[in-house]
Amino acid sequence: MLDIENTLFVLIDIQERLVTMLNKQEPVVKATSTLVNAASIMNIPTILTEQYPQGLGKTVFDVTSVMDDSTPVIEKTSFSAMQTPEFAEKLKSYGKKNIVIGGIETHICVYQTAIDLIKEGFNVVVAKDACASRSSDCFKTGIQLMKDAGATISNVEVVLFELLKTSKNPYFKAVQALIK
């Protein structure tokens, strides 16, 4: 079970040009925005990555507009964020064991990052509805490969309520309002 104190969110490459290539842009952007917003409410650290932003653009406004000012956005050129020293160092500096991951593209950057996180001993939870690929076949393959490697496949709503644990949680109403 996820807990607020030992969880970190990693959101991979929710960038302008990548989002516009998707068949269904709105659901992944909404799910990602919900995670980022909930992270701010519950004080859960979040790291965003951007794959070659000069060519693929910056993180979409719907996500950046709800993120905390202290949220690091780390540029990368490797498909696995863990192959970018700045990302790996930042992630490890938080001292969290559970990593909730989402992003674009599921079968490339999300998959490779998740595999490297698992190899490093992290518990990886994939927020499936916060992931996307240009093709549904590639998306399904990426999800299956992560599951086969030991990641837990979940979704944003399950993740958030698992973190809250109870309707008595002081963050409950604010987080619940994000998914209504």
DRENVO-862088 format. One line per 5 residues: for each residue y, x, z of C-alpha. Coordinates in nm, 2 decimals, always signed. Example, Ala and Ser with C-alpha at 12.3 -4.5 7.8 and 13.67 -1.06 7.14 Angstrom:
-0.45 +1.23 +0.78 ~ -0.11 +1.37 +0.71
//
This chain:
+0.00 +0.00 +0.00 ~ +0.35 +0.12 -0.08 ~ +0.60 +0.16 +0.20 ~ +0.98 +0.20 +0.18 ~ +0.98 +0.53 +0.37
+0.73 +0.71 +0.15 ~ +0.81 +0.58 -0.20 ~ +1.03 +0.71 -0.48 ~ +1.10 +0.55 -0.82 ~ +1.09 +0.76 -1.14
+1.22 +0.59 -1.46 ~ +1.16 +0.77 -1.78 ~ +1.40 +0.76 -2.08 ~ +1.54 +0.41 -2.08 ~ +1.78 +0.53 -2.35
+1.99 +0.36 -2.61 ~ +1.80 +0.47 -2.93 ~ +1.46 +0.43 -2.77 ~ +1.53 +0.08 -2.64 ~ +1.66 -0.03 -2.99
+1.33 +0.08 -3.14 ~ +1.13 -0.16 -2.92 ~ +1.02 -0.51 -3.05 ~ +1.09 -0.66 -2.70 ~ +1.39 -0.48 -2.56
+1.51 -0.73 -2.30 ~ +1.20 -0.74 -2.07 ~ +1.17 -0.37 -2.01 ~ +1.54 -0.33 -1.96 ~ +1.55 -0.62 -1.72
+1.24 -0.49 -1.52 ~ +1.39 -0.14 -1.50 ~ +1.73 -0.27 -1.39 ~ +1.56 -0.48 -1.12 ~ +1.38 -0.17 -0.99
+1.70 +0.04 -0.99 ~ +1.89 -0.24 -0.82 ~ +1.62 -0.29 -0.56 ~ +1.60 +0.08 -0.50 ~ +1.98 +0.08 -0.42
+1.93 -0.21 -0.18 ~ +1.63 -0.06 +0.00 ~ +1.76 +0.30 +0.00 ~ +1.46 +0.42 -0.21 ~ +1.54 +0.74 -0.40
+1.52 +0.71 -0.77 ~ +1.52 +0.97 -1.04 ~ +1.60 +0.88 -1.41 ~ +1.52 +1.11 -1.70 ~ +1.68 +1.13 -2.05
+1.48 +1.28 -2.33 ~ +1.72 +1.48 -2.55 ~ +2.02 +1.26 -2.49 ~ +2.22 +1.42 -2.77 ~ +1.99 +1.25 -3.02
+1.85 +0.95 -2.83 ~ +2.16 +0.85 -2.64 ~ +2.22 +0.80 -2.27 ~ +2.05 +0.56 -2.03 ~ +2.13 +0.20 -2.12
+2.43 +0.04 -1.95 ~ +2.22 -0.24 -1.79 ~ +2.04 +0.03 -1.59 ~ +2.33 +0.27 -1.51 ~ +2.55 -0.02 -1.40
+2.32 -0.11 -1.11 ~ +2.22 +0.24 -1.00 ~ +2.35 +0.42 -0.70 ~ +2.61 +0.69 -0.77 ~ +2.37 +0.95 -0.61
+2.09 +0.88 -0.85 ~ +2.01 +1.19 -1.04 ~ +1.98 +1.17 -1.42 ~ +1.79 +1.47 -1.55 ~ +1.78 +1.58 -1.91
+1.45 +1.70 -2.05 ~ +1.29 +1.80 -2.38 ~ +0.93 +1.82 -2.25 ~ +0.74 +1.49 -2.27 ~ +0.62 +1.52 -1.91
+0.92 +1.52 -1.68 ~ +0.72 +1.75 -1.44 ~ +0.75 +2.03 -1.70 ~ +1.12 +2.03 -1.65 ~ +1.18 +2.25 -1.34
+1.49 +2.06 -1.23 ~ +1.30 +1.73 -1.22 ~ +0.99 +1.88 -1.04 ~ +1.21 +2.04 -0.78 ~ +1.42 +1.73 -0.72
+1.11 +1.51 -0.70 ~ +0.94 +1.74 -0.45 ~ +1.27 +1.77 -0.24 ~ +1.24 +1.41 -0.14 ~ +0.90 +1.46 +0.03
+0.76 +1.12 -0.08 ~ +0.39 +1.06 -0.16 ~ +0.41 +0.74 -0.36 ~ +0.57 +0.74 -0.70 ~ +0.65 +0.42 -0.88
+0.69 +0.50 -1.25 ~ +0.82 +0.31 -1.56 ~ +0.99 +0.39 -1.88 ~ +0.97 +0.45 -2.26 ~ +0.74 +0.54 -2.43
+0.44 +0.45 -2.22 ~ +0.19 +0.65 -2.42 ~ +0.40 +0.97 -2.44 ~ +0.65 +1.05 -2.17 ~ +0.54 +0.80 -1.91
+0.17 +0.89 -1.95 ~ +0.22 +1.26 -1.95 ~ +0.45 +1.25 -1.65 ~ +0.21 +1.02 -1.46 ~ -0.09 +1.26 -1.53
+0.11 +1.56 -1.41 ~ +0.21 +1.37 -1.09 ~ -0.15 +1.27 -1.02 ~ -0.25 +1.64 -1.07 ~ +0.01 +1.73 -0.81
-0.15 +1.49 -0.56 ~ +0.10 +1.20 -0.58 ~ -0.01 +0.84 -0.56 ~ +0.12 +0.70 -0.89 ~ +0.19 +0.33 -0.93
+0.28 +0.22 -1.29 ~ +0.52 -0.08 -1.30 ~ +0.37 -0.20 -1.63 ~ +0.65 -0.45 -1.71 ~ +0.90 -0.16 -1.68
+0.71 +0.03 -1.95 ~ +0.72 +0.00 -2.32 ~ +0.61 +0.16 -2.65 ~ +0.70 +0.09 -3.01 ~ +0.36 -0.05 -3.07
+0.14 -0.27 -2.85 ~ -0.17 -0.06 -2.93 ~ +0.01 +0.26 -2.81 ~ +0.14 +0.08 -2.50 ~ -0.21 -0.05 -2.41
-0.36 +0.29 -2.47 ~ -0.11 +0.46 -2.24 ~ -0.17 +0.21 -1.96 ~ -0.54 +0.25 -1.99 ~ -0.52 +0.63 -1.99
-0.31 +0.62 -1.68 ~ -0.55 +0.38 -1.51 ~ -0.85 +0.59 -1.60 ~ -0.67 +0.90 -1.45 ~ -0.63 +0.72 -1.12
-0.29 +0.55 -1.14 ~ -0.25 +0.20 -1.00 ~ -0.13 -0.04 -1.26 ~ +0.11 -0.30 -1.11 ~ +0.43 -0.47 -1.20
+0.79 -0.49 -1.06 ~ +0.74 -0.80 -0.86 ~ +0.42 -0.68 -0.69 ~ +0.58 -0.34 -0.62 ~ +0.89 -0.50 -0.46
+0.70 -0.74 -0.24 ~ +0.45 -0.47 -0.14 ~ +0.75 -0.26 -0.02 ~ +0.91 -0.56 +0.16 ~ +0.59 -0.65 +0.34
+0.74 -0.96 +0.50 ~ +1.01 -1.22 +0.46 ~ +1.16 -1.09 +0.79 ~ +1.24 -0.76 +0.62 ~ +1.62 -0.72 +0.63
+1.62 -0.65 +0.25 ~ +1.42 -0.95 +0.16 ~ +1.69 -1.20 +0.06 ~ +1.88 -0.94 -0.15 ~ +1.57 -0.82 -0.33
+1.43 -1.17 -0.38 ~ +1.76 -1.27 -0.55 ~ +1.69 -1.00 -0.81 ~ +1.37 -1.17 -0.93 ~ +1.46 -1.53 -0.91
//
